[in-house]
Amino acid sequence: AQDSRTSFGDIVDLYAKLAVSTEALGKTTDQVTKVTTNLSKALQLAGADGNTASSVIRQFGQAMASGEVRGDEFRSLVEGMGPALSLMARETGISVGQLRKMSKAGELTAEVMFDMIENSTVLAQAFSGMVPTIDQLELALDNAFDRVLVKIAEASGATETYSSIVFKLTRML
């Protein structure tokens, strides 16, 4: 989350969707983590708002689950990741137009798209050149604060105490 200037919740959601949808591809946890980070960076590079990012994540997950990137899935990726997709395509020696043709012909498999995002180095380079926005810096601060609260709760036992109180109150009611 910190590496891609994204909220913990969004990263967890994206990772969970990718882990389930890529299960049939036999991808490792490390590979899914890398694609999660790179896809998040691609969305940041493209300037995707929350709705666009959600759409891209949903369509990407559907493409991974179906094994192909076609129609609506491809259109959503192009619209949502725009410049980042162009960078990744160029990096692999394939233009977005060629990807579109592959998609229409049913040749753009989930594995090809997953690997393109996983193996991209140009995303990290372009992302590192971006100056963080105030919103992104505040999000990083929120993420760091949340991590501190979790560590304090773990160390103090507050989580177990709260859980016990809620459980007892629920049973009592």
CNS distance restraints for C-alpha pairs under 8 A (distance, minus, plus):
assign (resid   1 and name CA) (resid   5 and name CA) 5.82 0.50 0.50
assign (resid   1 and name CA) (resid   6 and name CA) 4.87 0.50 0.50
assign (resid   1 and name CA) (resid   7 and name CA) 5.76 0.50 0.50
assign (resid   1 and name CA) (resid   8 and name CA) 5.39 0.50 0.50
assign (resid   1 and name CA) (resid  11 and name CA) 5.94 0.50 0.50
assign (resid   1 and name CA) (resid  37 and name CA) 7.57 0.50 0.50
assign (resid   1 and name CA) (resid 143 and name CA) 7.81 0.50 0.50
assign (resid   2 and name CA) (resid   6 and name CA) 6.46 0.50 0.50
assign (resid   2 and name CA) (resid   7 and name CA) 7.78 0.50 0.50
assign (resid   2 and name CA) (resid 140 and name CA) 5.95 0.50 0.50
assign (resid   2 and name CA) (resid 143 and name CA) 7.35 0.50 0.50
assign (resid   3 and name CA) (resid  37 and name CA) 7.50 0.50 0.50
assign (resid   4 and name CA) (resid  37 and name CA) 6.21 0.50 0.50
assign (resid   4 and name CA) (resid  38 and name CA) 7.83 0.50 0.50
assign (resid   4 and name CA) (resid  40 and name CA) 6.11 0.50 0.50
assign (resid   4 and name CA) (resid  41 and name CA) 5.29 0.50 0.50
assign (resid   4 and name CA) (resid  44 and name CA) 7.72 0.50 0.50
assign (resid   5 and name CA) (resid  41 and name CA) 7.96 0.50 0.50
assign (resid   5 and name CA) (resid 136 and name CA) 5.62 0.50 0.50
assign (resid   5 and name CA) (resid 137 and name CA) 7.59 0.50 0.50
assign (resid   5 and name CA) (resid 139 and name CA) 7.01 0.50 0.50
assign (resid   5 and name CA) (resid 140 and name CA) 6.29 0.50 0.50
assign (resid   6 and name CA) (resid  10 and name CA) 6.72 0.50 0.50
assign (resid   6 and name CA) (resid  11 and name CA) 6.69 0.50 0.50
assign (resid   6 and name CA) (resid  40 and name CA) 7.26 0.50 0.50
assign (resid   6 and name CA) (resid 136 and name CA) 7.33 0.50 0.50
assign (resid   6 and name CA) (resid 139 and name CA) 6.99 0.50 0.50
assign (resid   6 and name CA) (resid 140 and name CA) 7.55 0.50 0.50
assign (resid   7 and name CA) (resid  11 and name CA) 6.33 0.50 0.50
assign (resid   7 and name CA) (resid 139 and name CA) 6.34 0.50 0.50
assign (resid   7 and name CA) (resid 140 and name CA) 7.54 0.50 0.50
assign (resid   7 and name CA) (resid 143 and name CA) 6.55 0.50 0.50
assign (resid   8 and name CA) (resid  12 and name CA) 6.03 0.50 0.50
assign (resid   8 and name CA) (resid 143 and name CA) 6.49 0.50 0.50
assign (resid   9 and name CA) (resid  13 and name CA) 6.10 0.50 0.50
assign (resid  10 and name CA) (resid  14 and name CA) 6.11 0.50 0.50
assign (resid  11 and name CA) (resid  15 and name CA) 5.98 0.50 0.50
assign (resid  11 and name CA) (resid  36 and name CA) 7.13 0.50 0.50
assign (resid  11 and name CA) (resid  37 and name CA) 7.86 0.50 0.50
assign (resid  11 and name CA) (resid  40 and name CA) 7.73 0.50 0.50
assign (resid  12 and name CA) (resid  16 and name CA) 6.02 0.50 0.50
assign (resid  13 and name CA) (resid  17 and name CA) 6.25 0.50 0.50
assign (resid  14 and name CA) (resid  18 and name CA) 6.14 0.50 0.50
assign (resid  14 and name CA) (resid  36 and name CA) 6.43 0.50 0.50
assign (resid  14 and name CA) (resid  57 and name CA) 6.75 0.50 0.50
assign (resid  15 and name CA) (resid  19 and name CA) 5.91 0.50 0.50
assign (resid  15 and name CA) (resid  32 and name CA) 6.89 0.50 0.50
assign (resid  15 and name CA) (resid  33 and name CA) 6.72 0.50 0.50
assign (resid  15 and name CA) (resid  36 and name CA) 5.73 0.50 0.50
assign (resid  16 and name CA) (resid  20 and name CA) 6.33 0.50 0.50
assign (resid  17 and name CA) (resid  21 and name CA) 6.08 0.50 0.50
assign (resid  17 and name CA) (resid  61 and name CA) 6.25 0.50 0.50
assign (resid  18 and name CA) (resid  22 and name CA) 5.68 0.50 0.50
assign (resid  18 and name CA) (resid  32 and name CA) 6.61 0.50 0.50
assign (resid  18 and name CA) (resid  36 and name CA) 7.48 0.50 0.50
assign (resid  18 and name CA) (resid  61 and name CA) 5.93 0.50 0.50
assign (resid  18 and name CA) (resid  64 and name CA) 7.66 0.50 0.50
assign (resid  19 and name CA) (resid  23 and name CA) 6.09 0.50 0.50
assign (resid  19 and name CA) (resid  29 and name CA) 7.57 0.50 0.50
assign (resid  19 and name CA) (resid  32 and name CA) 6.32 0.50 0.50
assign (resid  21 and name CA) (resid  61 and name CA) 5.70 0.50 0.50
assign (resid  21 and name CA) (resid  62 and name CA) 7.14 0.50 0.50
assign (resid  21 and name CA) (resid  64 and name CA) 5.42 0.50 0.50
assign (resid  21 and name CA) (resid  65 and name CA) 4.50 0.50 0.50
assign (resid  22 and name CA) (resid  26 and name CA) 6.86 0.50 0.50
assign (resid  22 and name CA) (resid  27 and name CA) 6.39 0.50 0.50
assign (resid  22 and name CA) (resid  32 and name CA) 7.92 0.50 0.50
assign (resid  22 and name CA) (resid  61 and name CA) 7.94 0.50 0.50
assign (resid  22 and name CA) (resid  64 and name CA) 5.66 0.50 0.50
assign (resid  22 and name CA) (resid  65 and name CA) 6.32 0.50 0.50
assign (resid  23 and name CA) (resid  27 and name CA) 6.44 0.50 0.50
assign (resid  24 and name CA) (resid  65 and name CA) 7.53 0.50 0.50
assign (resid  25 and name CA) (resid 111 and name CA) 6.96 0.50 0.50
assign (resid  27 and name CA) (resid  31 and name CA) 6.07 0.50 0.50
assign (resid  27 and name CA) (resid  32 and name CA) 6.66 0.50 0.50
assign (resid  28 and name CA) (resid  32 and name CA) 6.33 0.50 0.50
assign (resid  29 and name CA) (resid  33 and name CA) 6.07 0.50 0.50
assign (resid  30 and name CA) (resid  34 and name CA) 6.19 0.50 0.50
assign (resid  31 and name CA) (resid  35 and name CA) 6.23 0.50 0.50
assign (resid  31 and name CA) (resid 118 and name CA) 6.86 0.50 0.50
assign (resid  32 and name CA) (resid  36 and name CA) 5.99 0.50 0.50
assign (resid  33 and name CA) (resid  37 and name CA) 6.26 0.50 0.50
assign (resid  34 and name CA) (resid  38 and name CA) 6.08 0.50 0.50
assign (resid  34 and name CA) (resid 118 and name CA) 5.96 0.50 0.50
assign (resid  35 and name CA) (resid  39 and name CA) 5.76 0.50 0.50
assign (resid  35 and name CA) (resid 114 and name CA) 7.11 0.50 0.50
assign (resid  35 and name CA) (resid 117 and name CA) 5.94 0.50 0.50
assign (resid  35 and name CA) (resid 118 and name CA) 4.82 0.50 0.50
assign (resid  36 and name CA) (resid  40 and name CA) 6.11 0.50 0.50
assign (resid  37 and name CA) (resid  41 and name CA) 6.21 0.50 0.50
assign (resid  38 and name CA) (resid  42 and name CA) 6.06 0.50 0.50
assign (resid  38 and name CA) (resid 117 and name CA) 6.36 0.50 0.50
assign (resid  38 and name CA) (resid 118 and name CA) 6.80 0.50 0.50
assign (resid  38 and name CA) (resid 120 and name CA) 7.71 0.50 0.50
assign (resid  38 and name CA) (resid 123 and name CA) 6.82 0.50 0.50
assign (resid  38 and name CA) (resid 124 and name CA) 7.48 0.50 0.50
assign (resid  39 and name CA) (resid  43 and name CA) 6.25 0.50 0.50
assign (resid  39 and name CA) (resid 117 and name CA) 6.77 0.50 0.50
assign (resid  40 and name CA) (resid  44 and name CA) 6.31 0.50 0.50
assign (resid  41 and name CA) (resid  45 and name CA) 6.08 0.50 0.50
assign (resid  41 and name CA) (resid 123 and name CA) 6.83 0.50 0.50
assign (resid  41 and name CA) (resid 124 and name CA) 7.44 0.50 0.50
assign (resid  41 and name CA) (resid 127 and name CA) 6.49 0.50 0.50
assign (resid  42 and name CA) (resid  46 and name CA) 6.17 0.50 0.50
assign (resid  42 and name CA) (resid  81 and name CA) 6.07 0.50 0.50
assign (resid  42 and name CA) (resid  84 and name CA) 5.20 0.50 0.50
assign (resid  42 and name CA) (resid  85 and name CA) 7.45 0.50 0.50
assign (resid  42 and name CA) (resid 123 and name CA) 6.50 0.50 0.50
assign (resid  42 and name CA) (resid 127 and name CA) 8.00 0.50 0.50
assign (resid  43 and name CA) (resid  47 and name CA) 6.21 0.50 0.50
assign (resid  43 and name CA) (resid  48 and name CA) 5.35 0.50 0.50
assign (resid  43 and name CA) (resid  53 and name CA) 6.40 0.50 0.50
assign (resid  43 and name CA) (resid  80 and name CA) 6.92 0.50 0.50
assign (resid  43 and name CA) (resid  81 and name CA) 5.55 0.50 0.50
assign (resid  43 and name CA) (resid  84 and name CA) 7.50 0.50 0.50
assign (resid  44 and name CA) (resid  48 and name CA) 6.16 0.50 0.50
assign (resid  44 and name CA) (resid 127 and name CA) 7.89 0.50 0.50
assign (resid  45 and name CA) (resid  81 and name CA) 7.74 0.50 0.50
assign (resid  45 and name CA) (resid  83 and name CA) 7.38 0.50 0.50
assign (resid  45 and name CA) (resid  84 and name CA) 6.18 0.50 0.50
assign (resid  45 and name CA) (resid 126 and name CA) 7.60 0.50 0.50
assign (resid  45 and name CA) (resid 127 and name CA) 6.36 0.50 0.50
assign (resid  45 and name CA) (resid 130 and name CA) 7.95 0.50 0.50
assign (resid  46 and name CA) (resid  80 and name CA) 6.95 0.50 0.50
assign (resid  46 and name CA) (resid  81 and name CA) 5.25 0.50 0.50
assign (resid  46 and name CA) (resid  82 and name CA) 6.03 0.50 0.50
assign (resid  46 and name CA) (resid  83 and name CA) 5.83 0.50 0.50
assign (resid  46 and name CA) (resid  84 and name CA) 6.01 0.50 0.50
assign (resid  48 and name CA) (resid  52 and name CA) 5.55 0.50 0.50
assign (resid  48 and name CA) (resid  53 and name CA) 5.65 0.50 0.50
assign (resid  48 and name CA) (resid  80 and name CA) 6.12 0.50 0.50
assign (resid  48 and name CA) (resid  81 and name CA) 7.27 0.50 0.50
assign (resid  49 and name CA) (resid  53 and name CA) 6.05 0.50 0.50
assign (resid  50 and name CA) (resid  54 and name CA) 6.09 0.50 0.50
assign (resid  51 and name CA) (resid  55 and name CA) 6.18 0.50 0.50
assign (resid  52 and name CA) (resid  56 and name CA) 6.18 0.50 0.50
assign (resid  52 and name CA) (resid  80 and name CA) 5.77 0.50 0.50
assign (resid  53 and name CA) (resid  57 and name CA) 6.09 0.50 0.50
assign (resid  53 and name CA) (resid  80 and name CA) 6.63 0.50 0.50
assign (resid  54 and name CA) (resid  58 and name CA) 6.06 0.50 0.50
assign (resid  55 and name CA) (resid  59 and name CA) 6.04 0.50 0.50
assign (resid  55 and name CA) (resid  76 and name CA) 6.91 0.50 0.50
assign (resid  55 and name CA) (resid  80 and name CA) 7.80 0.50 0.50
assign (resid  56 and name CA) (resid  60 and name CA) 5.82 0.50 0.50
assign (resid  56 and name CA) (resid  73 and name CA) 7.83 0.50 0.50
assign (resid  56 and name CA) (resid  76 and name CA) 5.69 0.50 0.50
assign (resid  56 and name CA) (resid  77 and name CA) 5.61 0.50 0.50
assign (resid  56 and name CA) (resid  80 and name CA) 5.94 0.50 0.50
assign (resid  56 and name CA) (resid  81 and name CA) 7.79 0.50 0.50
assign (resid  57 and name CA) (resid  61 and name CA) 6.00 0.50 0.50
assign (resid  58 and name CA) (resid  62 and name CA) 6.21 0.50 0.50
assign (resid  59 and name CA) (resid  63 and name CA) 6.09 0.50 0.50
assign (resid  59 and name CA) (resid  72 and name CA) 7.43 0.50 0.50
assign (resid  59 and name CA) (resid  73 and name CA) 4.81 0.50 0.50
assign (resid  59 and name CA) (resid  74 and name CA) 7.97 0.50 0.50
assign (resid  59 and name CA) (resid  76 and name CA) 6.65 0.50 0.50
assign (resid  59 and name CA) (resid  77 and name CA) 7.45 0.50 0.50
assign (resid  60 and name CA) (resid  64 and name CA) 6.16 0.50 0.50
assign (resid  60 and name CA) (resid  69 and name CA) 7.87 0.50 0.50
assign (resid  60 and name CA) (resid  73 and name CA) 6.39 0.50 0.50
assign (resid  60 and name CA) (resid  77 and name CA) 7.22 0.50 0.50
assign (resid  61 and name CA) (resid  65 and name CA) 6.16 0.50 0.50
assign (resid  62 and name CA) (resid  66 and name CA) 6.08 0.50 0.50
assign (resid  62 and name CA) (resid  73 and name CA) 7.40 0.50 0.50
assign (resid  63 and name CA) (resid  67 and name CA) 5.89 0.50 0.50
assign (resid  63 and name CA) (resid  68 and name CA) 5.35 0.50 0.50
assign (resid  63 and name CA) (resid  69 and name CA) 5.00 0.50 0.50
assign (resid  63 and name CA) (resid  70 and name CA) 7.48 0.50 0.50
assign (resid  63 and name CA) (resid  73 and name CA) 6.23 0.50 0.50
assign (resid  63 and name CA) (resid 110 and name CA) 6.05 0.50 0.50
assign (resid  64 and name CA) (resid  68 and name CA) 6.78 0.50 0.50
assign (resid  64 and name CA) (resid  69 and name CA) 7.61 0.50 0.50
assign (resid  64 and name CA) (resid 110 and name CA) 4.94 0.50 0.50
assign (resid  64 and name CA) (resid 111 and name CA) 7.62 0.50 0.50
assign (resid  64 and name CA) (resid 114 and name CA) 7.79 0.50 0.50
assign (resid  65 and name CA) (resid 110 and name CA) 7.91 0.50 0.50
assign (resid  66 and name CA) (resid 110 and name CA) 7.61 0.50 0.50
assign (resid  67 and name CA) (resid 109 and name CA) 5.69 0.50 0.50
assign (resid  67 and name CA) (resid 110 and name CA) 4.67 0.50 0.50
assign (resid  67 and name CA) (resid 111 and name CA) 7.26 0.50 0.50
assign (resid  68 and name CA) (resid 103 and name CA) 7.84 0.50 0.50
assign (resid  68 and name CA) (resid 106 and name CA) 6.82 0.50 0.50
assign (resid  68 and name CA) (resid 107 and name CA) 7.64 0.50 0.50
assign (resid  68 and name CA) (resid 108 and name CA) 5.99 0.50 0.50
assign (resid  68 and name CA) (resid 109 and name CA) 4.27 0.50 0.50
assign (resid  68 and name CA) (resid 110 and name CA) 4.86 0.50 0.50
assign (resid  69 and name CA) (resid  73 and name CA) 5.80 0.50 0.50
assign (resid  69 and name CA) (resid  74 and name CA) 5.60 0.50 0.50
assign (resid  69 and name CA) (resid 103 and name CA) 5.97 0.50 0.50
assign (resid  69 and name CA) (resid 106 and name CA) 7.61 0.50 0.50
assign (resid  69 and name CA) (resid 108 and name CA) 5.59 0.50 0.50
assign (resid  69 and name CA) (resid 109 and name CA) 5.84 0.50 0.50
assign (resid  69 and name CA) (resid 110 and name CA) 5.97 0.50 0.50
assign (resid  69 and name CA) (resid 113 and name CA) 7.62 0.50 0.50
assign (resid  70 and name CA) (resid  74 and name CA) 5.23 0.50 0.50
assign (resid  70 and name CA) (resid  75 and name CA) 7.98 0.50 0.50
assign (resid  70 and name CA) (resid 103 and name CA) 4.93 0.50 0.50
assign (resid  70 and name CA) (resid 104 and name CA) 6.33 0.50 0.50
assign (resid  70 and name CA) (resid 106 and name CA) 6.75 0.50 0.50
assign (resid  70 and name CA) (resid 108 and name CA) 7.32 0.50 0.50
assign (resid  71 and name CA) (resid  75 and name CA) 6.20 0.50 0.50
assign (resid  71 and name CA) (resid 103 and name CA) 7.27 0.50 0.50
assign (resid  71 and name CA) (resid 104 and name CA) 7.20 0.50 0.50
assign (resid  72 and name CA) (resid  76 and name CA) 5.93 0.50 0.50
assign (resid  73 and name CA) (resid  77 and name CA) 6.29 0.50 0.50
assign (resid  74 and name CA) (resid  78 and name CA) 6.21 0.50 0.50
assign (resid  74 and name CA) (resid 100 and name CA) 7.49 0.50 0.50
assign (resid  74 and name CA) (resid 103 and name CA) 7.03 0.50 0.50
assign (resid  75 and name CA) (resid  79 and name CA) 6.09 0.50 0.50
assign (resid  76 and name CA) (resid  80 and name CA) 5.80 0.50 0.50
assign (resid  77 and name CA) (resid  81 and name CA) 5.59 0.50 0.50
assign (resid  77 and name CA) (resid  82 and name CA) 7.39 0.50 0.50
assign (resid  77 and name CA) (resid  85 and name CA) 7.73 0.50 0.50
assign (resid  78 and name CA) (resid  82 and name CA) 5.02 0.50 0.50
assign (resid  78 and name CA) (resid  85 and name CA) 6.72 0.50 0.50
assign (resid  81 and name CA) (resid  85 and name CA) 5.51 0.50 0.50
assign (resid  82 and name CA) (resid  86 and name CA) 6.38 0.50 0.50
assign (resid  83 and name CA) (resid  87 and name CA) 6.25 0.50 0.50
assign (resid  84 and name CA) (resid  88 and name CA) 6.27 0.50 0.50
assign (resid  84 and name CA) (resid 123 and name CA) 6.94 0.50 0.50
assign (resid  85 and name CA) (resid  89 and name CA) 5.98 0.50 0.50
assign (resid  85 and name CA) (resid  96 and name CA) 7.40 0.50 0.50
assign (resid  86 and name CA) (resid  90 and name CA) 6.06 0.50 0.50
assign (resid  86 and name CA) (resid  95 and name CA) 7.04 0.50 0.50
assign (resid  86 and name CA) (resid  96 and name CA) 6.04 0.50 0.50
assign (resid  87 and name CA) (resid  91 and name CA) 6.13 0.50 0.50
assign (resid  87 and name CA) (resid 122 and name CA) 6.81 0.50 0.50
assign (resid  87 and name CA) (resid 123 and name CA) 7.39 0.50 0.50
assign (resid  88 and name CA) (resid  92 and name CA) 6.44 0.50 0.50
assign (resid  88 and name CA) (resid 116 and name CA) 6.79 0.50 0.50
assign (resid  88 and name CA) (resid 117 and name CA) 7.13 0.50 0.50
assign (resid  88 and name CA) (resid 120 and name CA) 6.17 0.50 0.50
assign (resid  88 and name CA) (resid 122 and name CA) 6.78 0.50 0.50
assign (resid  88 and name CA) (resid 123 and name CA) 7.20 0.50 0.50
assign (resid  89 and name CA) (resid  93 and name CA) 6.28 0.50 0.50
assign (resid  89 and name CA) (resid  94 and name CA) 5.05 0.50 0.50
assign (resid  89 and name CA) (resid  95 and name CA) 5.39 0.50 0.50
assign (resid  89 and name CA) (resid  96 and name CA) 6.10 0.50 0.50
assign (resid  89 and name CA) (resid  99 and name CA) 7.86 0.50 0.50
assign (resid  89 and name CA) (resid 116 and name CA) 7.73 0.50 0.50
assign (resid  90 and name CA) (resid  94 and name CA) 5.61 0.50 0.50
assign (resid  90 and name CA) (resid  95 and name CA) 5.85 0.50 0.50
assign (resid  91 and name CA) (resid 120 and name CA) 7.34 0.50 0.50
assign (resid  91 and name CA) (resid 122 and name CA) 7.08 0.50 0.50
assign (resid  92 and name CA) (resid 116 and name CA) 7.32 0.50 0.50
assign (resid  94 and name CA) (resid  98 and name CA) 6.09 0.50 0.50
assign (resid  94 and name CA) (resid  99 and name CA) 6.88 0.50 0.50
assign (resid  95 and name CA) (resid  99 and name CA) 6.35 0.50 0.50
assign (resid  96 and name CA) (resid 100 and name CA) 6.12 0.50 0.50
assign (resid  97 and name CA) (resid 101 and name CA) 6.33 0.50 0.50
assign (resid  98 and name CA) (resid 102 and name CA) 6.13 0.50 0.50
assign (resid  99 and name CA) (resid 103 and name CA) 6.04 0.50 0.50
assign (resid  99 and name CA) (resid 108 and name CA) 6.91 0.50 0.50
assign (resid 100 and name CA) (resid 104 and name CA) 6.23 0.50 0.50
assign (resid 101 and name CA) (resid 105 and name CA) 6.16 0.50 0.50
assign (resid 102 and name CA) (resid 106 and name CA) 6.08 0.50 0.50
assign (resid 102 and name CA) (resid 107 and name CA) 4.74 0.50 0.50
assign (resid 102 and name CA) (resid 108 and name CA) 5.05 0.50 0.50
assign (resid 103 and name CA) (resid 107 and name CA) 5.81 0.50 0.50
assign (resid 103 and name CA) (resid 108 and name CA) 4.81 0.50 0.50
assign (resid 108 and name CA) (resid 112 and name CA) 6.36 0.50 0.50
assign (resid 108 and name CA) (resid 113 and name CA) 7.07 0.50 0.50
assign (resid 109 and name CA) (resid 113 and name CA) 6.51 0.50 0.50
assign (resid 110 and name CA) (resid 114 and name CA) 5.93 0.50 0.50
assign (resid 111 and name CA) (resid 115 and name CA) 5.92 0.50 0.50
assign (resid 112 and name CA) (resid 116 and name CA) 6.10 0.50 0.50
assign (resid 113 and name CA) (resid 117 and name CA) 6.34 0.50 0.50
assign (resid 114 and name CA) (resid 118 and name CA) 6.00 0.50 0.50
assign (resid 115 and name CA) (resid 119 and name CA) 5.80 0.50 0.50
assign (resid 116 and name CA) (resid 120 and name CA) 6.09 0.50 0.50
assign (resid 120 and name CA) (resid 124 and name CA) 7.72 0.50 0.50
assign (resid 121 and name CA) (resid 125 and name CA) 6.56 0.50 0.50
assign (resid 122 and name CA) (resid 126 and name CA) 6.05 0.50 0.50
assign (resid 123 and name CA) (resid 127 and name CA) 5.86 0.50 0.50
assign (resid 124 and name CA) (resid 128 and name CA) 5.94 0.50 0.50
assign (resid 125 and name CA) (resid 129 and name CA) 6.53 0.50 0.50
assign (resid 126 and name CA) (resid 130 and name CA) 6.80 0.50 0.50
assign (resid 132 and name CA) (resid 136 and name CA) 5.87 0.50 0.50
assign (resid 132 and name CA) (resid 137 and name CA) 6.39 0.50 0.50
assign (resid 133 and name CA) (resid 137 and name CA) 6.26 0.50 0.50
assign (resid 134 and name CA) (resid 138 and name CA) 6.10 0.50 0.50
assign (resid 135 and name CA) (resid 139 and name CA) 6.08 0.50 0.50
assign (resid 136 and name CA) (resid 140 and name CA) 6.18 0.50 0.50
assign (resid 137 and name CA) (resid 141 and name CA) 6.29 0.50 0.50
assign (resid 138 and name CA) (resid 142 and name CA) 6.17 0.50 0.50
assign (resid 139 and name CA) (resid 143 and name CA) 6.12 0.50 0.50
assign (resid 140 and name CA) (resid 144 and name CA) 6.16 0.50 0.50
assign (resid 141 and name CA) (resid 145 and name CA) 6.06 0.50 0.50
assign (resid 142 and name CA) (resid 146 and name CA) 6.06 0.50 0.50
assign (resid 143 and name CA) (resid 147 and name CA) 6.27 0.50 0.50
assign (resid 144 and name CA) (resid 148 and name CA) 6.34 0.50 0.50
assign (resid 145 and name CA) (resid 149 and name CA) 6.29 0.50 0.50
assign (resid 146 and name CA) (resid 150 and name CA) 6.24 0.50 0.50
assign (resid 147 and name CA) (resid 151 and name CA) 6.23 0.50 0.50
assign (resid 148 and name CA) (resid 152 and name CA) 6.13 0.50 0.50
assign (resid 149 and name CA) (resid 153 and name CA) 6.07 0.50 0.50
assign (resid 150 and name CA) (resid 154 and name CA) 6.11 0.50 0.50
assign (resid 151 and name CA) (resid 155 and name CA) 6.07 0.50 0.50
assign (resid 152 and name CA) (resid 156 and name CA) 5.96 0.50 0.50
assign (resid 153 and name CA) (resid 157 and name CA) 5.77 0.50 0.50
assign (resid 153 and name CA) (resid 158 and name CA) 4.92 0.50 0.50
assign (resid 153 and name CA) (resid 159 and name CA) 5.58 0.50 0.50
assign (resid 154 and name CA) (resid 158 and name CA) 6.84 0.50 0.50
assign (resid 154 and name CA) (resid 159 and name CA) 6.57 0.50 0.50
assign (resid 157 and name CA) (resid 161 and name CA) 6.38 0.50 0.50
assign (resid 158 and name CA) (resid 162 and name CA) 6.02 0.50 0.50
assign (resid 159 and name CA) (resid 163 and name CA) 6.07 0.50 0.50
assign (resid 160 and name CA) (resid 164 and name CA) 6.04 0.50 0.50
assign (resid 161 and name CA) (resid 165 and name CA) 6.23 0.50 0.50
assign (resid 162 and name CA) (resid 166 and name CA) 6.20 0.50 0.50
assign (resid 163 and name CA) (resid 167 and name CA) 6.08 0.50 0.50
assign (resid 164 and name CA) (resid 168 and name CA) 6.11 0.50 0.50
assign (resid 165 and name CA) (resid 169 and name CA) 6.01 0.50 0.50
assign (resid 166 and name CA) (resid 170 and name CA) 6.01 0.50 0.50
assign (resid 167 and name CA) (resid 171 and name CA) 6.27 0.50 0.50
assign (resid 168 and name CA) (resid 172 and name CA) 6.04 0.50 0.50
assign (resid 169 and name CA) (resid 173 and name CA) 6.14 0.50 0.50
